[in-house]
């Protein structure tokens, strides 16, 4: 009769096949979702850079520096848009890290370790010190650096165009 009692310690037993299959499916779904966000983020960034370049070219052709100044709205718009996507994307990171930890610690597997290896290689913490849209999106260096550069180029064009 004692053989029919289930174990109360879930950490002592490795995951059963069904749970392992669910974790595997969830893990690869999350990885694909993160990659889909990356594709969208690159498209947003490319559109922002293209728009900024078009504004600079148009301002130079028309010899009107005000166009360059008003054009600063384009990178700001795309900065906000990309920061929202990055913020949403980062919402998946903790679960990916959790699944990798479960598979490594509970199942004694070496992988998958895509996220944890990336975090370790780039010296990133899996759980950021600061959370929220401002830190995950707007002030995330992978998001804002290109837009700051675009705004700087537009401001330079605003000052230089009258001198041409």
Secondary structure, DSSP 8 states (H G I E B T S, - for coil): -GGGS--S-TTTS---HHHHHHHHHHHHHHHHHHHHHHHHHHHHHHHHHHHHHHHHHHHHHHT-HHHHHHTHHHHHHHHHHHHHHHHHHHTTHHHHHHHHHHHHHTS------HHHHHHHHTT--SS-SS-SHIIIIIT-HHHHHHHHHHHHHHHHHHHHGGG-
